[in-house]
Each structure stands twice: as structure tokens, then as C-alpha cells.
């Protein structure tokens, strides 16, 4: 799969260009892992679109894993299926599902 195929196959949706670049590199390199930071600075309407995109790519097997980082005021009230939410505070990782 080439970068243009990746973009057109999955639609551009609301994901910003750096996300598409990271996804294309993950697919073209064969690593199939994408790490995305600054999710919290996306416009609020774009956040669910970006989550849906990454869930679609992981569920279809185009990506093995996607890690999104953001600064949050608190845990998400409703965590979509297929997503694990963790908190890193003071260098300690907590699974919020078990907190």
C-alpha cells in the first residue's frame, strides 16, 4: 500500500495531516504502529473522527496498534470498545479501568 492509497482508501475525515503522515509511515514501513501526540489540541468535532479512523484501521488489520496522547482533566466518561485508557502521572502508568 502506498501513501496515496492509504489516504483515499480510508477517506480523509477530520484527521489532521500529521496524523495521516504518521499512519502512512506506519503502513509503508511495515511497523504498523502509530504514535500520535497532542490529541487534546484537535478541534472537538475532529476528535471522534480521529478515534474512529484509528479504530477502523486497527480493526481492519491495517495497523496493529495506535497510541494517542493528550492532557485530560479526567478520565473519559465512556470509553469506546477497543480502546484502553491509561493515565501516566508522576512516571507511573495506571489503567483507569482498574482504578
N, C-alpha and C positions, 0 to 999 in steps of 0.2 A: 504494500500500500504506500502510495506517495503522499506528500503533504496536502496537495490539492484534493486528492481523493478523500482524505480524512475529513477535510472541511466540508466538502459538498455532500459526502455520504451522510454525515450526521447533522447537517444544517448548521448555520452559524448561531442561531438562537441569540441569547443575551450574553454569552460568554465573551469576555474581552479578548483582544488579540493576543496578549501574553499567555493566556490560558490555551489558546489554540496552538501557539508556538510550542508550549510545553507538551501538549498532547501529541502533536506531530512528531516531536523529537522522541518521545517515549515509544511511539509506534514504529518510526523509521529505524531507530537504533536497536529495536528488539528488546529493550529493557522492560517495556510495558508497565512502568511505574511512573506516576506523575506526582510531583510535589508542588503545591500551589500555596503561596502565602498571600496575606492581605485580603482575604475573602471579605473581611469586615468593611473594606472601603468600596466595595461594589455598590452600585445603586440598589436599594432594597428590592425593586422588582426583578433585578438580574440575578439575585442570589438563588431563588428556587430554580431558575432556568439553568444555572451553572451546576447545582446539585443534581438536577435531573439528567443533564448531559453526562456527568461523571458516573452516575448510577447506570445509565444506558450503556456507556462504554465498558464498564466493568461487568455488567450482567451479560453483555453480548460476547465477552471474551476479548474485546479489542484492547483492554487494559487489564492488568492483574490487580493493581491497587492504585488508589488515588488518596493522597493526603492533602487536606486543606487546613490551613492555619488561619486563625483570626483571634482578635481580642474580643472577649464577650463579657457582658455584665453578669451573666449567669448561664446555667445550662439551658439548652433548647427545651421548651415545654414538650414538644412532640418530636421524637427522633424518627425519621423515616426508616423503614425496613432496609437493611443492607448497609446501614451506617453505624459505626461505633464512635461514640462521643467520649473524648477523654479531656482531662484538664491537666495542664502542666503548671505547677505552682511551686516556686522555690526549688526547681530542679527535680520535683517528684511528679511522676505521672500517676493520675488516678483515673480509673474507669468510672465515669459518672453513673453508669447503670448500677454499679455495686455500691455507690456512695450513700 
